[in-house]
Amino acid sequence: MELYDINGQKLYYEFSVYKENTLISRIDIGANKTLGSALRRIEINPKHYNVAEVMGKSIESARIKYPTGKIVSTNMVVYDYPSVGAMTIVRDKTTGIEHRIFVDAYTLEEVQDKPATETALGVWSMYEQVSKDKMDENLNDWQKSEQFTKKLEQEGNNIGIDISAPITEENIKKLSDKLNTISKVVSSPCNSTVMPTTTDASTKALLRDDSTQVILDVDTVGQEKNFYCVPATAEMIADWHGYSFTQDYIYQEMGGTNGDTTGIGPTAALSWYKLSRNEGGLGATRSYKTTSLSFTKAMSEIDYYRPFASFTSNHCRACAGYWVFYDSADDCLYINDPGSGGSVYWEAVSGSPEGLRIYVIF
């Protein structure tokens, strides 16, 4: 399936992976070199949505809102990364002015065509987020990634996989065996008498392989309100460290009040992470926020068993793992996303929409 940006450009080629007719994964491949590495996202055990139903709802909404307008186009789009929906463009027959109607793929609810902000819902363009100073770096990453992709295609041909056929779990496993990826899943150490303070020997041993995955087994929760991504992320991180809070409680302690419909920004979130537990916070007093998005630093935090908060321009998720490649630019972070009821996915570091992190440190 083709996914478009809200500016009309093709954004991703999305491939679905099935096991016995059950959807088990979605893989997004970049449609443009300026986005960075070819592999953009791998969603694990994704929720199903009906493309025809979503597009039909978008067209229906457009006709109701602009009954005399002409439907110009309807496409599936990433309207607020990683949120997917349908976008219908309708043109006023008299003035020629075009209007956009967005409908979310999962809720089938209309999304207002207004710029998303740090605390308010809306839509934004992935292409407009690609800064000019990152363009050369993204192109270089794409070239490295393309070489790796061609290598995988050749490996697939060598073992009899038709890359033009539907993707199956069996074929994914065959390619994974060729890739020689080692995975490590870490349970919460909150009941340990001694917290880890350095990368352990088993993790160091893994680094000799072609690629390495390290995942902290953080429980994924969905945000209970559409502006609760920050409290939901905080709930996941707190739970990993052995502390239980409700999203309503966290929202209010971060400065929100009952009846509000706006989200929480990173500054208020950081204050709660650092606030002592006696005062209602998490008590992670050494926490800090940064716009320096080092992959090496992310790996270090995960190796220290510390999931962290990862922000895009208007959304917050928990980062709970990394996947490092040694022969390509396809490095990824493992994201526990509270949006759309909760989901987990690998997100490419190259050309990432991430803009800020809060490292949660006790």
Secondary structure, DSSP 8 states (H G I E B T S, - for coil): -EEEETTS-EEEEEEEEEETTEEEEEEEEESSGGG-SSEEEEEES-----HHHHHHHHHHHHHHHSTTSEEEEEEEEEEETTEEEEEEEEE-TTT--EEEEEEETTT--EE-SSB--SSS--B--TGGGS-GGGHHHHHHHHHHHHHHHHHHHHHHHHTT--TTS-EEHHHHHHHHHHHTEEEEEE---TT-SS---S--HHHHHHTTSSEEEEEE-------SSTT-HHHHHHHHHHHHTT----HHHHHHHTT--TT------HHHHHHHHHS-GGGTS---TT-EEES---HHHHHHHHHTT--EEEE-SS-EEEEEEEEEESSSS--EEEEEE-GGG-EEEEEESTT----EEEE---
